[in-house]
């Protein structure tokens, strides 16, 4: 489920009126957090 956000991104962006770039930053932050926690 760690990448589940990306699968629902179009629906969430439409529901919360997020710009594409904003939604991308949120998805990238989620991926980066997972990577950093794996390194820790």
PDBQT receptor file of N, H, CA, C and O in Angstrom, charges set to zero:
ATOM      1  N   UNK A   1       0.816  -1.196   0.000  1.00  0.00    +0.000 N 
ATOM      2  CA  UNK A   1       0.000   0.000   0.000  1.00  0.00    +0.000 C 
ATOM      3  C   UNK A   1       0.858   1.258   0.000  1.00  0.00    +0.000 C 
ATOM      4  O   UNK A   1       0.321   2.365  -0.033  1.00  0.00    +0.000 OA
ATOM      5  N   UNK A   2       2.164   1.113   0.036  1.00  0.00    +0.000 N 
ATOM      6  H   UNK A   2       2.600   0.214   0.063  1.00  0.00    +0.000 HD
ATOM      7  CA  UNK A   2       3.010   2.296   0.136  1.00  0.00    +0.000 C 
ATOM      8  C   UNK A   2       2.931   3.200  -1.085  1.00  0.00    +0.000 C 
ATOM      9  O   UNK A   2       3.174   4.402  -0.971  1.00  0.00    +0.000 OA
ATOM     10  N   UNK A   3       2.596   2.652  -2.254  1.00  0.00    +0.000 N 
ATOM     11  H   UNK A   3       2.398   1.677  -2.347  1.00  0.00    +0.000 HD
ATOM     12  CA  UNK A   3       2.465   3.481  -3.456  1.00  0.00    +0.000 C 
ATOM     13  C   UNK A   3       1.008   3.629  -3.867  1.00  0.00    +0.000 C 
ATOM     14  O   UNK A   3       0.734   4.055  -4.988  1.00  0.00    +0.000 OA
ATOM     15  N   UNK A   4       0.083   3.296  -3.007  1.00  0.00    +0.000 N 
ATOM     16  H   UNK A   4       0.306   2.950  -2.096  1.00  0.00    +0.000 HD
ATOM     17  CA  UNK A   4      -1.336   3.362  -3.319  1.00  0.00    +0.000 C 
ATOM     18  C   UNK A   4      -1.834   4.769  -3.598  1.00  0.00    +0.000 C 
ATOM     19  O   UNK A   4      -2.835   4.949  -4.292  1.00  0.00    +0.000 OA
ATOM     20  N   UNK A   5      -1.155   5.752  -3.070  1.00  0.00    +0.000 N 
ATOM     21  H   UNK A   5      -0.342   5.606  -2.506  1.00  0.00    +0.000 HD
ATOM     22  CA  UNK A   5      -1.568   7.136  -3.296  1.00  0.00    +0.000 C 
ATOM     23  C   UNK A   5      -1.529   7.475  -4.778  1.00  0.00    +0.000 C 
ATOM     24  O   UNK A   5      -2.436   8.129  -5.294  1.00  0.00    +0.000 OA
ATOM     25  N   UNK A   6      -0.489   7.037  -5.458  1.00  0.00    +0.000 N 
ATOM     26  H   UNK A   6       0.247   6.506  -5.040  1.00  0.00    +0.000 HD
ATOM     27  CA  UNK A   6      -0.339   7.338  -6.880  1.00  0.00    +0.000 C 
ATOM     28  C   UNK A   6      -1.459   6.766  -7.731  1.00  0.00    +0.000 C 
ATOM     29  O   UNK A   6      -1.831   7.355  -8.746  1.00  0.00    +0.000 OA
ATOM     30  N   UNK A   7      -1.993   5.635  -7.332  1.00  0.00    +0.000 N 
ATOM     31  H   UNK A   7      -1.691   5.156  -6.508  1.00  0.00    +0.000 HD
ATOM     32  CA  UNK A   7      -3.076   5.023  -8.093  1.00  0.00    +0.000 C 
ATOM     33  C   UNK A   7      -4.371   5.815  -7.972  1.00  0.00    +0.000 C 
ATOM     34  O   UNK A   7      -5.198   5.801  -8.885  1.00  0.00    +0.000 OA
ATOM     35  N   UNK A   8      -4.549   6.499  -6.859  1.00  0.00    +0.000 N 
ATOM     36  H   UNK A   8      -3.878   6.510  -6.118  1.00  0.00    +0.000 HD
ATOM     37  CA  UNK A   8      -5.769   7.264  -6.623  1.00  0.00    +0.000 C 
ATOM     38  C   UNK A   8      -5.566   8.761  -6.835  1.00  0.00    +0.000 C 
ATOM     39  O   UNK A   8      -6.463   9.556  -6.558  1.00  0.00    +0.000 OA
ATOM     40  N   UNK A   9      -4.403   9.139  -7.320  1.00  0.00    +0.000 N 
ATOM     41  H   UNK A   9      -3.674   8.492  -7.545  1.00  0.00    +0.000 HD
ATOM     42  CA  UNK A   9      -4.059  10.547  -7.472  1.00  0.00    +0.000 C 
ATOM     43  C   UNK A   9      -5.032  11.328  -8.352  1.00  0.00    +0.000 C 
ATOM     44  O   UNK A   9      -5.436  12.421  -7.957  1.00  0.00    +0.000 OA
ATOM     45  N   UNK A  10      -5.431  10.829  -9.523  1.00  0.00    +0.000 N 
ATOM     46  H   UNK A  10      -5.103   9.941  -9.844  1.00  0.00    +0.000 HD
ATOM     47  CA  UNK A  10      -6.369  11.621 -10.341  1.00  0.00    +0.000 C 
ATOM     48  C   UNK A  10      -7.687  11.916  -9.623  1.00  0.00    +0.000 C 
ATOM     49  O   UNK A  10      -8.200  13.032  -9.709  1.00  0.00    +0.000 OA
ATOM     50  N   UNK A  11      -8.229  10.945  -8.931  1.00  0.00    +0.000 N 
ATOM     51  H   UNK A  11      -7.813  10.039  -8.861  1.00  0.00    +0.000 HD
ATOM     52  CA  UNK A  11      -9.489  11.154  -8.221  1.00  0.00    +0.000 C 
ATOM     53  C   UNK A  11      -9.303  12.124  -7.056  1.00  0.00    +0.000 C 
ATOM     54  O   UNK A  11     -10.143  13.000  -6.847  1.00  0.00    +0.000 OA
ATOM     55  N   UNK A  12      -8.222  11.983  -6.297  1.00  0.00    +0.000 N 
ATOM     56  H   UNK A  12      -7.540  11.272  -6.466  1.00  0.00    +0.000 HD
ATOM     57  CA  UNK A  12      -7.971  12.888  -5.175  1.00  0.00    +0.000 C 
ATOM     58  C   UNK A  12      -7.715  14.316  -5.649  1.00  0.00    +0.000 C 
ATOM     59  O   UNK A  12      -8.177  15.273  -5.027  1.00  0.00    +0.000 OA
ATOM     60  N   UNK A  13      -6.981  14.457  -6.750  1.00  0.00    +0.000 N 
ATOM     61  H   UNK A  13      -6.606  13.680  -7.255  1.00  0.00    +0.000 HD
ATOM     62  CA  UNK A  13      -6.703  15.795  -7.283  1.00  0.00    +0.000 C 
ATOM     63  C   UNK A  13      -7.996  16.480  -7.706  1.00  0.00    +0.000 C 
ATOM     64  O   UNK A  13      -8.176  17.675  -7.470  1.00  0.00    +0.000 OA
ATOM     65  N   UNK A  14      -8.888  15.730  -8.326  1.00  0.00    +0.000 N 
ATOM     66  H   UNK A  14      -8.741  14.759  -8.518  1.00  0.00    +0.000 HD
ATOM     67  CA  UNK A  14     -10.168  16.306  -8.744  1.00  0.00    +0.000 C 
ATOM     68  C   UNK A  14     -11.035  16.647  -7.535  1.00  0.00    +0.000 C 
ATOM     69  O   UNK A  14     -11.673  17.700  -7.504  1.00  0.00    +0.000 OA
ATOM     70  N   UNK A  15     -11.060  15.772  -6.554  1.00  0.00    +0.000 N 
ATOM     71  H   UNK A  15     -10.542  14.917  -6.579  1.00  0.00    +0.000 HD
ATOM     72  CA  UNK A  15     -11.920  15.975  -5.379  1.00  0.00    +0.000 C 
ATOM     73  C   UNK A  15     -11.479  17.165  -4.537  1.00  0.00    +0.000 C 
ATOM     74  O   UNK A  15     -12.314  17.909  -4.023  1.00  0.00    +0.000 OA
ATOM     75  N   UNK A  16     -10.163  17.345  -4.394  1.00  0.00    +0.000 N 
ATOM     76  H   UNK A  16      -9.485  16.741  -4.811  1.00  0.00    +0.000 HD
ATOM     77  CA  UNK A  16      -9.651  18.424  -3.548  1.00  0.00    +0.000 C 
ATOM     78  C   UNK A  16      -9.145  19.617  -4.350  1.00  0.00    +0.000 C 
ATOM     79  O   UNK A  16      -8.522  20.520  -3.792  1.00  0.00    +0.000 OA
ATOM     80  N   UNK A  17      -9.407  19.626  -5.641  1.00  0.00    +0.000 N 
ATOM     81  H   UNK A  17      -9.913  18.893  -6.094  1.00  0.00    +0.000 HD
ATOM     82  CA  UNK A  17      -9.005  20.723  -6.533  1.00  0.00    +0.000 C 
ATOM     83  C   UNK A  17      -7.504  21.013  -6.437  1.00  0.00    +0.000 C 
ATOM     84  O   UNK A  17      -7.094  22.167  -6.313  1.00  0.00    +0.000 OA
ATOM     85  N   UNK A  18      -6.707  19.972  -6.496  1.00  0.00    +0.000 N 
ATOM     86  H   UNK A  18      -7.040  19.034  -6.597  1.00  0.00    +0.000 HD
ATOM     87  CA  UNK A  18      -5.259  20.129  -6.444  1.00  0.00    +0.000 C 
ATOM     88  C   UNK A  18      -4.705  20.345  -7.851  1.00  0.00    +0.000 C 
ATOM     89  O   UNK A  18      -5.163  19.724  -8.810  1.00  0.00    +0.000 OA
ATOM     90  N   UNK A  19      -3.733  21.217  -7.962  1.00  0.00    +0.000 N 
ATOM     91  H   UNK A  19      -3.361  21.722  -7.183  1.00  0.00    +0.000 HD
ATOM     92  CA  UNK A  19      -3.027  21.373  -9.230  1.00  0.00    +0.000 C 
ATOM     93  C   UNK A  19      -2.179  20.126  -9.468  1.00  0.00    +0.000 C 
ATOM     94  O   UNK A  19      -1.807  19.429  -8.524  1.00  0.00    +0.000 OA
ATOM     95  N   UNK A  20      -1.883  19.857 -10.718  1.00  0.00    +0.000 N 
ATOM     96  H   UNK A  20      -2.185  20.424 -11.485  1.00  0.00    +0.000 HD
ATOM     97  CA  UNK A  20      -1.086  18.678 -11.051  1.00  0.00    +0.000 C 
ATOM     98  C   UNK A  20       0.271  18.720 -10.361  1.00  0.00    +0.000 C 
ATOM     99  O   UNK A  20       0.746  17.703  -9.854  1.00  0.00    +0.000 OA
ATOM    100  N   UNK A  21       0.891  19.888 -10.341  1.00  0.00    +0.000 N 
ATOM    101  H   UNK A  21       0.505  20.713 -10.752  1.00  0.00    +0.000 HD
ATOM    102  CA  UNK A  21       2.206  20.000  -9.707  1.00  0.00    +0.000 C 
ATOM    103  C   UNK A  21       2.126  19.764  -8.201  1.00  0.00    +0.000 C 
ATOM    104  O   UNK A  21       3.020  19.140  -7.628  1.00  0.00    +0.000 OA
ATOM    105  N   UNK A  22       1.083  20.247  -7.561  1.00  0.00    +0.000 N 
ATOM    106  H   UNK A  22       0.357  20.753  -8.027  1.00  0.00    +0.000 HD
ATOM    107  CA  UNK A  22       0.912  20.040  -6.122  1.00  0.00    +0.000 C 
ATOM    108  C   UNK A  22       0.718  18.565  -5.804  1.00  0.00    +0.000 C 
ATOM    109  O   UNK A  22       1.317  18.039  -4.865  1.00  0.00    +0.000 OA
ATOM    110  N   UNK A  23      -0.119  17.904  -6.586  1.00  0.00    +0.000 N 
ATOM    111  H   UNK A  23      -0.605  18.331  -7.349  1.00  0.00    +0.000 HD
ATOM    112  CA  UNK A  23      -0.341  16.474  -6.387  1.00  0.00    +0.000 C 
ATOM    113  C   UNK A  23       0.953  15.692  -6.624  1.00  0.00    +0.000 C 
ATOM    114  O   UNK A  23       1.224  14.715  -5.927  1.00  0.00    +0.000 OA
ATOM    115  N   UNK A  24       1.741  16.114  -7.592  1.00  0.00    +0.000 N 
ATOM    116  H   UNK A  24       1.521  16.908  -8.159  1.00  0.00    +0.000 HD
ATOM    117  CA  UNK A  24       3.019  15.462  -7.855  1.00  0.00    +0.000 C 
ATOM    118  C   UNK A  24       4.001  15.616  -6.716  1.00  0.00    +0.000 C 
ATOM    119  O   UNK A  24       4.725  14.676  -6.387  1.00  0.00    +0.000 OA
ATOM    120  N   UNK A  25       4.036  16.781  -6.115  1.00  0.00    +0.000 N 
ATOM    121  H   UNK A  25       3.449  17.545  -6.383  1.00  0.00    +0.000 HD
ATOM    122  CA  UNK A  25       4.925  17.022  -4.969  1.00  0.00    +0.000 C 
ATOM    123  C   UNK A  25       4.514  16.140  -3.797  1.00  0.00    +0.000 C 
ATOM    124  O   UNK A  25       5.370  15.590  -3.104  1.00  0.00    +0.000 OA
ATOM    125  N   UNK A  26       3.228  16.005  -3.573  1.00  0.00    +0.000 N 
ATOM    126  H   UNK A  26       2.533  16.453  -4.135  1.00  0.00    +0.000 HD
ATOM    127  CA  UNK A  26       2.745  15.158  -2.478  1.00  0.00    +0.000 C 
ATOM    128  C   UNK A  26       3.137  13.699  -2.733  1.00  0.00    +0.000 C 
ATOM    129  O   UNK A  26       3.597  13.010  -1.822  1.00  0.00    +0.000 OA
ATOM    130  N   UNK A  27       2.957  13.235  -3.962  1.00  0.00    +0.000 N 
ATOM    131  H   UNK A  27       2.584  13.794  -4.702  1.00  0.00    +0.000 HD
ATOM    132  CA  UNK A  27       3.315  11.856  -4.301  1.00  0.00    +0.000 C 
ATOM    133  C   UNK A  27       4.824  11.643  -4.178  1.00  0.00    +0.000 C 
ATOM    134  O   UNK A  27       5.267  10.614  -3.666  1.00  0.00    +0.000 OA
ATOM    135  N   UNK A  28       5.611  12.610  -4.646  1.00  0.00    +0.000 N 
ATOM    136  H   UNK A  28       5.251  13.445  -5.062  1.00  0.00    +0.000 HD
ATOM    137  CA  UNK A  28       7.070  12.494  -4.556  1.00  0.00    +0.000 C 
ATOM    138  C   UNK A  28       7.526  12.498  -3.100  1.00  0.00    +0.000 C 
ATOM    139  O   UNK A  28       8.457  11.779  -2.737  1.00  0.00    +0.000 OA
ATOM    140  N   UNK A  29       6.875  13.301  -2.272  1.00  0.00    +0.000 N 
ATOM    141  H   UNK A  29       6.119  13.885  -2.567  1.00  0.00    +0.000 HD
ATOM    142  CA  UNK A  29       7.218  13.328  -0.848  1.00  0.00    +0.000 C 
ATOM    143  C   UNK A  29       6.943  12.006  -0.180  1.00  0.00    +0.000 C 
ATOM    144  O   UNK A  29       7.713  11.561   0.672  1.00  0.00    +0.000 OA
ATOM    145  N   UNK A  30       5.850  11.375  -0.560  1.00  0.00    +0.000 N 
ATOM    146  H   UNK A  30       5.224  11.736  -1.251  1.00  0.00    +0.000 HD
ATOM    147  CA  UNK A  30       5.527  10.063  -0.015  1.00  0.00    +0.000 C 
ATOM    148  C   UNK A  30       6.588   9.037  -0.406  1.00  0.00    +0.000 C 
ATOM    149  O   UNK A  30       7.016   8.231   0.420  1.00  0.00    +0.000 OA
ATOM    150  N   UNK A  31       7.003   9.072  -1.657  1.00  0.00    +0.000 N 
ATOM    151  H   UNK A  31       6.655   9.727  -2.328  1.00  0.00    +0.000 HD
ATOM    152  CA  UNK A  31       8.031   8.150  -2.146  1.00  0.00    +0.000 C 
ATOM    153  C   UNK A  31       9.369   8.412  -1.444  1.00  0.00    +0.000 C 
ATOM    154  O   UNK A  31      10.063   7.476  -1.047  1.00  0.00    +0.000 OA
ATOM    155  N   UNK A  32       9.716   9.672  -1.300  1.00  0.00    +0.000 N 
ATOM    156  H   UNK A  32       9.152  10.432  -1.623  1.00  0.00    +0.000 HD
ATOM    157  CA  UNK A  32      10.972  10.032  -0.637  1.00  0.00    +0.000 C 
ATOM    158  C   UNK A  32      10.963   9.602   0.833  1.00  0.00    +0.000 C 
ATOM    159  O   UNK A  32      11.974   9.119   1.342  1.00  0.00    +0.000 OA
ATOM    160  N   UNK A  33       9.841   9.772   1.505  1.00  0.00    +0.000 N 
ATOM    161  H   UNK A  33       9.020  10.164   1.091  1.00  0.00    +0.000 HD
ATOM    162  CA  UNK A  33       9.742   9.364   2.910  1.00  0.00    +0.000 C 
ATOM    163  C   UNK A  33       9.915   7.866   3.044  1.00  0.00    +0.000 C 
ATOM    164  O   UNK A  33      10.556   7.394   3.984  1.00  0.00    +0.000 OA
ATOM    165  N   UNK A  34       9.347   7.112   2.110  1.00  0.00    +0.000 N 
ATOM    166  H   UNK A  34       8.827   7.495   1.347  1.00  0.00    +0.000 HD
ATOM    167  CA  UNK A  34       9.503   5.651   2.159  1.00  0.00    +0.000 C 
ATOM    168  C   UNK A  34      10.964   5.280   1.941  1.00  0.00    +0.000 C 
ATOM    169  O   UNK A  34      11.498   4.414   2.635  1.00  0.00    +0.000 OA
ATOM    170  N   UNK A  35      11.609   5.930   0.982  1.00  0.00    +0.000 N 
ATOM    171  H   UNK A  35      11.176   6.633   0.419  1.00  0.00    +0.000 HD
ATOM    172  CA  UNK A  35      13.020   5.641   0.729  1.00  0.00    +0.000 C 
ATOM    173  C   UNK A  35      13.905   5.959   1.921  1.00  0.00    +0.000 C 
ATOM    174  O   UNK A  35      14.806   5.189   2.252  1.00  0.00    +0.000 OA
ATOM    175  N   UNK A  36      13.654   7.081   2.560  1.00  0.00    +0.000 N 
ATOM    176  H   UNK A  36      12.922   7.706   2.290  1.00  0.00    +0.000 HD
ATOM    177  CA  UNK A  36      14.460   7.473   3.714  1.00  0.00    +0.000 C 
ATOM    178  C   UNK A  36      14.227   6.533   4.895  1.00  0.00    +0.000 C 
ATOM    179  O   UNK A  36      15.160   6.213   5.632  1.00  0.00    +0.000 OA
ATOM    180  N   UNK A  37      12.986   6.094   5.072  1.00  0.00    +0.000 N 
ATOM    181  H   UNK A  37      12.228   6.354   4.473  1.00  0.00    +0.000 HD
ATOM    182  CA  UNK A  37      12.724   5.167   6.170  1.00  0.00    +0.000 C 
ATOM    183  C   UNK A  37      13.352   3.798   5.890  1.00  0.00    +0.000 C 
ATOM    184  O   UNK A  37      13.748   3.100   6.824  1.00  0.00    +0.000 OA
ATOM    185  N   UNK A  38      13.445   3.415   4.632  1.00  0.00    +0.000 N 
ATOM    186  H   UNK A  38      13.124   3.983   3.874  1.00  0.00    +0.000 HD
ATOM    187  CA  UNK A  38      14.104   2.153   4.295  1.00  0.00    +0.000 C 
ATOM    188  C   UNK A  38      15.603   2.235   4.573  1.00  0.00    +0.000 C 
ATOM    189  O   UNK A  38      16.213   1.252   4.994  1.00  0.00    +0.000 OA
ATOM    190  N   UNK A  39      16.193   3.394   4.342  1.00  0.00    +0.000 N 
ATOM    191  H   UNK A  39      15.698   4.193   4.000  1.00  0.00    +0.000 HD
ATOM    192  CA  UNK A  39      17.623   3.570   4.628  1.00  0.00    +0.000 C 
ATOM    193  C   UNK A  39      17.901   3.600   6.132  1.00  0.00    +0.000 C 
ATOM    194  O   UNK A  39      18.949   3.147   6.591  1.00  0.00    +0.000 OA
ATOM    195  N   UNK A  40      16.956   4.132   6.880  1.00  0.00    +0.000 N 
ATOM    196  H   UNK A  40      16.104   4.500   6.507  1.00  0.00    +0.000 HD
ATOM    197  CA  UNK A  40      17.127   4.212   8.332  1.00  0.00    +0.000 C 
ATOM    198  C   UNK A  40      16.958   2.840   8.923  1.00  0.00    +0.000 C 
ATOM    199  O   UNK A  40      17.061   2.675  10.139  1.00  0.00    +0.000 OA
TER     200      UNK A  40
